[in-house]
C-alpha cells in the first residue's frame, strides 16, 4: 500500500511538471491604424520573437486586422510588426501639429510622438518639422526613420492563463494626425479668364496670382503644379505674407512645388485663402496670338487651418492668353497703376501713338467682372486714365485695358483694394 502511494505521488508530480513545461498557449489580437478601433490594418506581418530576438513564428493580419499564434510554449516574447503597404497620409497639417507642439501650443500623444519623430532619434524637434516640409513635401524624399512605425509589444506567457489577446497599433511615419489618405487630396481647379493677357513676345516679367474660394483664416498652404515649360519659365514666387515660401521650381520639367506656413503662431497673421501665391513668369518662346497657357493642379496638396485640412476648396489657377502687340499702336512697357493699394480712385499712366477709345475692365480673383468703363478717351502721347474704385471690396484685382479697333491690343495688370 505504501508502494502504491509513492507511485501515485510520482505520477502527480510528473503530470504537474509536464503541464508546466510543455503547456501550449495562444496569442491573438488586432493591429489598428493609429490605435483607432475603426481602422484595422490588413497585410501586416506580425513576428513572434524570443527575448534573444530569435524569430519563433510569423503570421499576417487578415482583412479585419486580426492575427493569431497557436501552440506557443511557455515563456516571454516580443511582437514586432512590419508591412509592405505604401505609406501615406502625410500632409501640411502634420507639419503644423509638429510646429505647434514645438511652440507649446499642442501636446502630442504617444502615437503622434512616434509618427512625428521622422528621423527616429527619440525626440521631436525642428529637424523633424523641416524633414516633413522640405524633405518630404517639397523634395519627395523618404524619411530617415522609414515608412512605418509599429508598436513593439512584450508578451509574458509564464502564468497558467492559456492565452493572451494583444491589440497593437501601426502608423505611417509622419502622419501625425492619423489621417492615412495615401491617394492624396484632390482640389477643385478653377481657371481665371482671358484678362490675364501675355504679350506674344515678352522679355519682361509678368505677375500672375493663385488664389482660392476659402475666405477665412488659413495656417498654411501646399500646392503642386505643372506648367508648359517649353513656353514659359517661373522666375520667382512669393506667398501671402513675408513668411518664407518653401519651393521647388523645375523649369526643365514644368513642375512647381510650393509650401507656405504661418510659422509665427504666437503673433497670428490674419491671412485668408483668397490670395495664396504670386508667380513671376517669363516667356521662353514666341507665342502665336490667342495661344493659351495653363497651370494644372497636381494631387497631394491643400489648405490648412488650426483644425486640419480644409475640405472642398476650389483653387483658382491662371490661364494666360498670348496677345499681339501691333506696331501702329504700340504701348509703353512702363505703364503704371497708382496708388497701389488703392482706396478710392485708381489711375493708369500710359503712352499711345494715336487717339483712340479704351475699355477698362476690373476682375476679381474668381474671374468675375466687377467694374467696367467703356468709351474712355485716350489721346496720343502720355496720358492718364482714372477710374472710381471706391465701390470695390477689399482684396486683389486684375485690370484689363482694351483699345477700340485694334485687334488683340490689351494691357493688363493687378492692384490691391483697401477700405
Long-range contacts (C-beta under 8 A, 24 or more apart in sequence): 20-74, 21-74, 22-73, 23-73, 23-74, 23-160, 23-162, 24-70, 24-71, 24-72, 24-73, 25-72, 25-73, 25-74, 25-157, 25-161, 25-162, 25-163, 25-164, 26-68, 26-69, 26-70, 26-71, 26-72, 26-162, 26-163, 26-164, 27-68, 27-69, 27-72, 27-77, 27-79, 27-155, 27-157, 27-163, 27-164, 27-165, 27-166, 28-66, 28-67, 28-68, 28-69, 28-163, 28-164, 28-165, 28-166, 29-66, 29-67, 29-165, 29-166, 29-167, 29-168, 30-61, 30-64, 30-65, 30-66, 30-67, 30-167, 30-168, 31-61, 31-65, 31-67, 31-81, 31-150, 31-167, 31-168, 31-169, 31-170, 32-65, 32-167, 32-168, 32-169, 32-170, 33-169, 33-170, 33-171, 33-178, 33-180, 34-111, 34-115, 34-169, 34-171, 34-175, 34-178, 34-180, 35-111, 35-169, 36-178, 39-180, 40-64, 40-65, 40-66, 41-65, 41-83, 41-85, 41-170, 43-83, 43-84, 43-85, 44-81, 44-82, 44-83, 44-85, 44-150, 44-170, 45-81, 45-82, 45-83, 46-79, 46-80, 46-81, 47-79, 47-80, 47-81, 47-82, 48-72, 48-77, 48-78, 48-79, 49-77, 49-78, 49-79, 49-80, 50-75, 50-76, 50-77, 50-78, 51-75, 51-76, 51-77, 51-78, 53-78, 72-157, 73-157, 74-157, 74-158, 75-157, 75-158, 76-154, 76-155, 76-156, 76-157, 76-158, 77-154, 77-155, 77-157, 78-152, 78-153, 78-154, 78-155, 79-152, 79-153, 79-155, 79-166, 79-168, 80-150, 80-152, 81-150, 81-151, 81-168, 81-170, 82-148, 82-150, 83-148, 83-150, 83-170, 85-148, 86-147, 86-182, 87-147, 87-148, 87-172, 87-173, 87-174, 87-175, 87-182, 88-172, 88-175, 88-180, 88-181, 88-182, 88-183, 88-184, 89-172, 89-175, 89-178, 89-179, 89-180, 89-181, 89-182, 90-132, 90-136, 90-137, 90-172, 90-173, 90-174, 90-175, 91-137, 91-179, 91-181, 91-185, 91-222, 91-300, 91-301, 91-302, 91-304, 91-309, 92-133, 92-137, 92-220, 92-221, 92-222, 92-259, 92-261, 92-301, 92-302, 92-304, 92-309, 93-176, 93-177, 93-179, 93-220, 93-304, 93-308, 93-309, 94-132, 94-174, 94-175, 94-176, 94-177, 94-179, 95-129, 95-132, 95-133, 95-137, 95-220, 95-261, 96-219, 96-220, 96-261, 96-304, 96-306, 97-176, 97-177, 98-124, 98-128, 98-129, 98-132, 98-176, 99-129, 99-261, 99-263, 99-265, 100-265, 100-306, 102-126, 102-129, 103-265, 103-266, 105-265, 108-176, 111-169, 111-171, 111-178, 112-176, 112-177, 112-178, 114-149, 114-171, 115-149, 115-171, 115-172, 115-173, 115-174, 115-175, 115-176, 115-178, 116-174, 116-176, 117-145, 118-143, 118-144, 118-145, 118-173, 118-174, 119-143, 119-144, 119-145, 120-144, 120-145, 120-146, 132-174, 133-246, 133-259, 133-261, 134-246, 134-259, 136-174, 137-222, 137-246, 137-257, 137-259, 138-246, 138-247, 138-248, 138-257, 138-259, 139-248, 143-173, 143-174, 145-173, 146-173, 147-172, 147-173, 148-172, 148-173, 149-173, 177-308, 179-308, 179-309, 183-299, 184-299, 184-300, 184-301, 185-299, 185-300, 185-301, 185-302, 185-309, 186-299, 187-297, 187-301, 187-302, 187-313, 187-314, 187-315, 188-312, 188-313, 188-314, 188-315, 189-296, 189-297, 189-314, 189-315, 189-317, 190-314, 190-315, 190-316, 190-317, 190-366, 190-367, 191-294, 191-316, 191-317, 191-318, 191-319, 191-367, 192-316, 192-317, 192-318, 192-319, 192-363, 192-365, 192-366, 192-367, 192-398, 193-319, 193-363, 193-367, 194-319, 194-321, 194-400, 195-361, 195-363, 195-367, 195-398, 195-399, 195-400, 195-412, 196-318, 196-319, 196-320, 196-321, 196-398, 196-412, 197-320, 197-321, 197-322, 197-323, 197-400, 197-410, 197-411, 197-412, 198-283, 198-287, 198-293, 198-320, 198-321, 198-322, 198-323, 199-283, 199-322, 199-323, 199-325, 200-283, 200-286, 200-287, 200-288, 200-289, 200-291, 200-322, 200-323, 200-324, 200-325, 201-283, 201-286, 201-287, 201-325, 202-282, 202-283, 203-282, 204-282, 204-333, 205-235, 205-236, 205-280, 205-281, 205-282, 206-280, 206-281, 206-282, 206-320, 207-278, 207-279, 207-280, 207-281, 207-414, 208-278, 208-279, 208-281, 208-318, 208-320, 209-275, 209-277, 209-278, 209-279, 209-316, 209-318, 209-365, 209-396, 209-398, 209-414, 210-276, 210-277, 210-278, 210-279, 210-295, 210-315, 210-316, 210-317, 210-318, 211-273, 211-274, 211-275, 211-276, 211-315, 211-316, 211-365, 211-366, 211-396, 212-273, 212-274, 212-276, 212-303, 212-313, 212-314, 212-315, 212-316, 213-273, 213-313, 213-314, 213-316, 213-366, 214-272, 214-273, 214-274, 214-303, 214-310, 214-313, 215-272, 215-273, 215-274, 216-272, 216-273, 216-305, 217-268, 217-270, 217-271, 217-272, 217-305, 218-262, 218-271, 218-272, 218-273, 218-303, 218-304, 218-305, 218-310, 219-261, 219-262, 219-265, 219-304, 219-305, 219-306, 220-259, 220-260, 220-261, 220-262, 220-303, 220-304, 221-258, 221-259, 221-260, 221-273, 221-276, 221-277, 221-301, 221-302, 221-303, 221-304, 222-258, 222-259, 222-260, 222-300, 222-301, 222-302, 223-256, 223-257, 223-258, 223-276, 223-277, 223-297, 223-301, 223-315, 224-255, 224-256, 224-257, 224-258, 224-297, 224-298, 224-299, 224-300, 224-301, 225-255, 225-256, 225-257, 225-258, 225-295, 225-296, 225-297, 225-298, 225-317, 226-254, 226-255, 226-256, 226-295, 226-296, 226-298, 227-254, 227-256, 227-293, 227-294, 227-295, 227-296, 228-254, 228-293, 228-294, 229-253, 229-254, 229-284, 230-254, 230-284, 230-285, 231-283, 231-284, 231-285, 231-287, 231-291, 231-293, 232-281, 232-282, 232-283, 232-284, 232-293, 232-320, 233-281, 233-282, 233-284, 234-279, 234-280, 234-281, 235-280, 235-281, 235-282, 236-279, 236-280, 237-277, 237-278, 237-279, 237-280, 238-277, 238-278, 239-276, 239-277, 239-278, 240-271, 240-275, 240-276, 240-277, 241-269, 241-271, 243-269, 245-277, 255-298, 256-295, 273-303, 273-310, 273-313, 274-365, 274-395, 274-396, 275-365, 275-395, 275-396, 276-303, 276-315, 279-318, 281-320, 287-322, 288-322, 289-322, 289-323, 289-324, 289-408, 290-321, 290-322, 290-408, 291-321, 291-322, 292-319, 292-320, 292-321, 292-322, 293-319, 293-320, 293-321, 293-322, 294-319, 294-320, 295-319, 316-365, 316-366, 316-367, 323-408, 323-409, 323-410, 324-407, 324-408, 324-409, 325-409, 326-406, 326-407, 326-408, 326-409, 328-353, 328-354, 328-406, 329-353, 329-354, 329-356, 329-403, 329-406, 329-409, 331-409, 331-411, 335-411, 335-413, 337-399, 337-413, 337-415, 340-415, 340-416, 341-415, 341-416, 341-417, 341-418, 342-389, 342-415, 342-416, 342-417, 342-418, 343-389, 343-390, 343-417, 343-418, 343-419, 344-388, 344-389, 344-390, 345-386, 345-387, 345-388, 345-389, 345-390, 346-386, 346-387, 346-389, 346-399, 346-415, 347-384, 347-385, 347-386, 347-387, 348-384, 348-385, 348-386, 348-387, 348-399, 348-401, 348-411, 349-382, 349-383, 349-384, 350-378, 350-382, 350-383, 350-384, 350-385, 350-401, 350-411, 351-381, 351-382, 351-383, 352-378, 352-379, 352-380, 352-381, 352-383, 352-403, 353-380, 354-380, 355-379, 355-380, 356-403, 356-404, 356-405, 356-406, 357-403, 357-404, 358-385, 358-401, 358-402, 358-403, 358-404, 359-401, 359-402, 359-404, 360-385, 360-387, 360-399, 360-400, 360-401, 361-399, 361-400, 361-401, 361-402, 362-387, 362-389, 362-392, 362-397, 362-398, 362-399, 362-400, 363-397, 363-398, 363-399, 363-400, 364-395, 364-396, 364-397, 364-398, 365-395, 365-396, 365-397, 365-398, 370-397, 375-404, 378-403, 389-417, 392-417, 393-417, 393-419, 394-418, 394-419
